[in-house]
């Protein structure tokens, strides 16, 4: 018996075809695994290999598409509604207070789930962040930190006044 094993040991011994202390022993346990594998392969081989048969047919959709006249009516309605608004009003119509609050709350939950417990976000900061992202799409610079650069040919004063680089 090994001396380096801590705890108690239970030892089973074989005598003939029976195992003492174990009533769940079955004669099939004495069969070599290779014979079991051959049986599994032979059952697979008895099933004929059938390749799928492909055929052309018209696609069937689960829901009927809207008529083009309905789509055009909705498009014209949206265009008329947004035509009288300036870009800031359009942004606020698309990202209303409910959407902003939803993004803020989910961002806070995400930060806490990733052990950033000091992270705080308020709706005003989120709007500034989104504004900087939109501006950076129009005013391209080679690297992100250049928006906060103090050089007169690189820095964007609007960005640096709105939010610090670390906060961004």
MOWO-V830552 format. One record per backbone hydrogen bond with DSSP energy under -1.0 kcal/mol. NH is the residue of the N-H (numbers start at 1). CO is the residue of the C=O. E is the energy in kcal/mol with one decimal. If there is no record, write none. Layout:
nh	co	e
NH	CO	E
NH	CO	E
This chain:
nh	co	e
15	18	-2.1
18	15	-1.7
20	13	-1.3
29	26	-1.6
30	27	-1.7
36	32	-1.0
37	33	-2.2
38	34	-1.9
39	35	-1.5
40	36	-1.9
41	37	-2.5
42	38	-2.4
43	39	-1.6
44	40	-1.5
45	41	-2.2
46	42	-1.1
71	67	-1.9
72	68	-2.6
73	69	-2.2
74	70	-2.3
75	71	-2.5
76	72	-2.5
77	73	-2.2
78	74	-2.4
79	75	-2.4
80	76	-2.3
81	77	-2.1
82	78	-2.3
83	79	-1.5
85	82	-1.0
90	86	-2.2
91	87	-2.4
92	88	-2.5
93	89	-1.8
94	90	-2.2
95	91	-3.2
100	96	-2.3
101	97	-2.6
102	98	-2.0
103	99	-2.4
104	100	-2.5
105	101	-2.6
106	102	-2.3
107	103	-2.3
108	104	-2.1
109	105	-2.1
110	106	-2.4
111	107	-2.3
112	108	-2.2
113	109	-2.3
114	110	-1.1
115	112	-1.4
116	111	-2.8
119	116	-1.6
126	122	-1.9
127	123	-2.2
128	124	-1.9
129	125	-2.6
130	126	-2.6
131	127	-2.2
132	128	-2.5
133	129	-2.2
134	130	-2.3
135	131	-2.7
136	132	-2.6
139	135	-3.3
146	143	-1.2
147	144	-1.8
148	145	-1.4
149	146	-1.1
155	151	-2.2
156	147	-2.2
160	156	-2.1
161	157	-2.2
162	158	-1.4
163	159	-2.2
168	164	-2.1
